[in-house]
């Protein structure tokens, strides 16, 4: 098992190198740089060019990337030109808020998706099954920003029950978490239904029923346990998307997370912060997917046996 974990960790190295280079290359194509962001109209074009030459901004892309990665290995991702603070410090000051939102978003998604997916599978080709699929389709079709605004209008402006922005109290996470979770639940409903349909047709469940085990135990203990791997895969993927893709939701609810920080960095042309945020978010998403692969071994004994040899 430890060999499998070691191999998965080694695979992260080429992935992170490739992703970091692509991010660095794309951001480098954008107009403007940190010199423009810091000095604006305070310096002439000639003075800016001299400063770029002095700081190595005019070096070839590969050299600048190698220099950046060398500093990254020491924990130095540069200093934000807008906030005037280290990128690493800024990112990790915002990351807990994003992680909190992603966690509760996936919890909401699972609370919606697993019961509806199981019900749809057990009542296949009935009105209940169709209604569950329609709900999933609606959740997938609704844009996050629109659904978030509707929740704000109803629960904040009209009823006054919940705050519409920030994270000053535990109630602040409810609306953004529901916004994230409803969108994620759409895919998880379909995944749960498909996985359960495949499992409940297996012969061993007929044997369990023949032994007199009640149907609820058959479905929730035997069938669901063996249908978990596709569900875990989908949930882990959705959690990774939430970690790096909650930009719209964080903007709508003014949630002080990494997504909002990245958007602010784009708006202020803070390229050093943009690159740092994108690389770190990709790193955390990759690590998350690796952890999901490892969790497989504890869920499915067949996978554990394969790597214990």
Helices and strands as residue ranges (DSSP letters): H 2-29, H 34-39, H 45-55, H 61-73, H 87-122, H 127-141, H 144-151, I 152-158, H 172-200, H 203-210, H 215-217, I 218-223, H 224-226, H 228-245, H 247-252, H 258-267, H 271-299, H 301-308
